[in-house]
Amino acid sequence: MNTSDRSSKAHCHTDDVKRKLISRLRRIEGQTRALQQMIADDRDCIDVLRLTSSVTGALRGVWTEVLNDHLKGCIRESLEKQDTRLLDELTEFLKKSR
């Protein structure tokens, strides 16, 4: 199901969670810029790999947080209403994402 097909879009994040996610993403953005500079400066491969690993882990943390909020908020609410569309959508997404 396309997200535009939903009659009302669910937003699971509180303002506090959004603020924290945006802060994490800004740090990741800075790390990504640092990676670009490291490559441009011909830095040691192991240093680039370390920072790449750090960025990957940080993105995984954002992914996990969004998934957690989605499950505890949007999915739970829809299941309480006997609506499985969001659960079906998440299931299809997870099949394709890994």
KOLPA-779970 format. One record per residue: residue number from 1; residue in one letter; x, y, z of N, C-alpha, C, O in turn. Coordinates in steps of 0.1 Angstrom, whole numbers. Layout:
N
REC  NUM  A  X  Y  Z  X  Y  Z  X  Y  Z  X  Y  Z
...
% end
This chain:
98
REC  1  M  8  -12  0  0  0  0  9  12  0  18  13  8
REC  2  N  6  22  -8  13  34  -9  8  43  3  -3  43  7
REC  3  T  18  50  9  14  58  21  4  69  17  -3  74  26
REC  4  S  4  73  5  -6  83  1  -20  78  1  -30  85  0
REC  5  D  -22  64  1  -35  58  1  -42  59  14  -54  56  15
REC  6  R  -35  62  25  -41  62  38  -50  75  39  -46  86  35
REC  7  S  -61  73  45  -70  84  47  -65  94  57  -67  107  55
REC  8  S  -58  90  67  -52  99  77  -38  94  80  -37  82  84
REC  9  K  -28  102  78  -15  97  81  -12  97  96  -15  106  103
REC  10  A  -6  86  101  -3  85  115  11  91  117  20  89  110
REC  11  H  12  98  128  24  103  133  27  99  147  20  102  156
REC  12  C  37  90  148  39  84  161  48  92  170  48  89  182
REC  13  H  55  101  165  66  107  173  61  119  182  53  127  177
REC  14  T  65  119  194  62  131  202  72  142  198  82  139  191
REC  15  D  70  154  203  79  165  200  93  162  205  103  165  199
REC  16  D  94  156  217  106  152  223  114  142  215  126  143  212
REC  17  V  107  132  210  113  121  202  118  127  189  129  124  184
REC  18  K  110  136  183  114  142  170  126  151  172  135  150  164
REC  19  R  127  158  183  138  167  186  151  158  187  161  161  182
REC  20  K  150  147  194  161  138  196  166  131  183  177  130  180
REC  21  L  156  127  175  159  121  162  166  131  152  176  128  146
REC  22  I  161  143  152  167  154  144  181  157  148  190  158  140
REC  23  S  183  157  161  196  160  167  206  148  163  217  151  158
REC  24  R  201  136  164  210  125  160  213  125  145  224  123  141
REC  25  L  203  129  137  205  129  122  215  141  119  222  139  109
REC  26  R  214  152  126  224  162  123  238  158  127  248  162  120
REC  27  R  240  150  137  253  145  141  258  136  130  269  136  126
REC  28  I  249  127  125  252  118  114  256  126  101  265  122  94
REC  29  E  249  137  99  252  145  87  266  151  89  274  151  79
REC  30  G  270  155  100  283  160  103  294  149  101  304  151  95
REC  31  Q  291  137  106  300  126  104  301  122  89  312  119  84
REC  32  T  290  123  82  291  120  67  300  131  60  307  127  51
REC  33  R  298  143  64  307  153  58  321  151  62  330  153  53
REC  34  A  324  147  74  338  143  78  343  132  70  355  132  66
REC  35  L  335  122  67  339  111  58  343  116  44  353  111  39
REC  36  Q  335  124  39  338  130  26  352  137  26  360  135  17
REC  37  Q  354  145  36  367  152  38  378  142  40  389  144  34
REC  38  M  376  132  48  387  122  50  391  115  37  403  113  34
REC  39  I  381  112  29  385  106  16  392  116  7  401  112  0
REC  40  A  387  128  7  393  139  -2  408  141  3  417  144  -5
REC  41  D  410  139  16  424  142  22  432  129  22  443  129  27
REC  42  D  428  118  16  435  106  15  439  101  29  450  96  31
REC  43  R  429  101  38  432  96  52  433  81  51  429  75  42
REC  44  D  439  75  62  441  61  63  427  54  61  417  58  67
REC  45  C  428  43  54  416  35  52  409  31  65  397  31  66
REC  46  I  417  27  74  411  22  87  404  33  94  393  30  101
REC  47  D  408  45  93  401  56  99  388  59  92  378  61  99
REC  48  V  388  58  79  375  59  71  366  48  75  354  50  76
REC  49  L  371  36  76  363  24  79  357  26  93  345  23  96
REC  50  R  364  31  103  359  33  116  348  43  117  338  40  123
REC  51  L  350  54  110  339  64  110  327  59  102  316  62  106
REC  52  T  329  52  91  318  46  84  310  37  92  298  37  92
REC  53  S  317  29  100  310  20  109  302  27  120  291  23  123
REC  54  S  308  38  124  301  47  134  288  53  128  277  53  134
REC  55  V  289  58  116  277  63  109  267  53  107  255  55  109
REC  56  T  271  41  103  262  30  100  254  26  113  242  24  113
REC  57  G  262  26  124  256  23  137  246  33  141  235  30  147
REC  58  A  250  46  139  241  57  143  228  57  135  217  59  140
REC  59  L  229  54  122  217  53  113  208  41  117  196  42  117
REC  60  R  215  30  121  207  18  126  200  22  139  188  18  141
REC  61  G  206  30  147  199  35  159  187  44  156  176  42  163
REC  62  V  188  52  146  176  60  142  165  51  136  154  53  140
REC  63  W  169  42  128  160  32  122  152  24  133  140  23  133
REC  64  T  160  20  143  154  12  154  144  21  162  134  16  166
REC  65  E  148  33  165  139  42  172  126  45  165  115  45  171
REC  66  V  127  48  152  115  50  144  106  38  144  94  39  145
REC  67  L  113  26  142  105  14  142  98  11  155  86  8  155
REC  68  N  105  14  166  100  12  179  87  21  181  77  17  186
REC  69  D  89  34  178  78  43  179  66  39  170  54  40  174
REC  70  H  69  34  158  58  30  149  51  18  155  38  17  154
REC  71  L  58  8  160  52  -3  166  43  0  178  32  -4  180
REC  72  K  49  8  187  42  11  200  31  22  198  22  23  207
REC  73  G  32  30  188  22  40  186  13  37  174  1  33  177
REC  74  C  17  39  162  8  38  150  3  24  149  -9  22  147
REC  75  I  11  13  150  6  0  148  -3  -4  159  -14  -10  156
REC  76  R  1  -1  171  -8  -5  183  -22  2  181  -32  -5  183
REC  77  E  -22  15  178  -35  22  176  -43  15  165  -55  13  167
REC  78  S  -37  12  154  -45  6  143  -50  -7  147  -61  -11  143
REC  79  L  -42  -15  154  -47  -29  158  -58  -28  168  -67  -36  168
REC  80  E  -58  -18  177  -69  -16  186  -82  -13  179  -93  -15  184
REC  81  K  -81  -7  167  -92  -4  159  -95  -15  149  -104  -14  140
REC  82  Q  -89  -27  151  -91  -38  142  -86  -36  128  -91  -42  118
REC  83  D  -77  -26  126  -73  -23  112  -58  -28  111  -49  -24  118
REC  84  T  -56  -37  102  -43  -43  100  -35  -37  88  -24  -42  85
REC  85  R  -40  -26  82  -33  -21  71  -19  -16  74  -10  -19  66
REC  86  L  -17  -9  85  -3  -5  88  6  -17  91  18  -17  88
REC  87  L  1  -27  98  8  -39  101  12  -46  88  24  -50  86
REC  88  D  3  -47  78  6  -53  65  16  -45  58  25  -50  52
REC  89  E  15  -32  58  24  -23  52  38  -25  58  48  -26  50
REC  90  L  39  -25  71  52  -27  77  58  -41  74  70  -42  71
REC  91  T  50  -51  74  54  -64  70  60  -64  56  71  -70  54
REC  92  E  54  -58  47  59  -58  33  72  -50  32  81  -54  25
REC  93  F  72  -39  39  84  -31  40  96  -39  45  107  -39  39
REC  94  L  94  -46  56  105  -54  62  109  -65  53  121  -69  53
REC  95  K  100  -71  46  104  -82  36  114  -76  26  123  -83  22
REC  96  K  112  -64  22  120  -58  11  132  -51  16  142  -49  8
REC  97  S  132  -47  29  143  -39  34  156  -46  38  166  -39  39
REC  98  R  155  -59  40  168  -66  44  173  -75  34  183  -82  36
% end
